[in-house]
Amino acid sequence: MRRTRAGRWAVHLAAARQFHAREGHLRVPRKFVEELAGGDGESGMPVRLGGWLDNTRRRADRLTPERLAALDELGMRW
């Protein structure tokens, strides 16, 4: 099943929040894959966080203010 654009954003943002909570920053290597924790002991879902953050930086001028604010809260380096 394909996710909507908003659904993909939510998954990647959740992975960014999980990484930030664990590491305290968002300096993620381009090839980094975050295992997004599943609920109730489920195995994690791999999320290509590094590539997503890099692409998001390149497209920052097209992000909504809400999405910019969500990443700013995590200390995103633009």
Helices and strands as residue ranges (DSSP letters): H 5-23, E 34-36, G 39-41, E 45-47, H 49-58, G 60-62, H 65-73
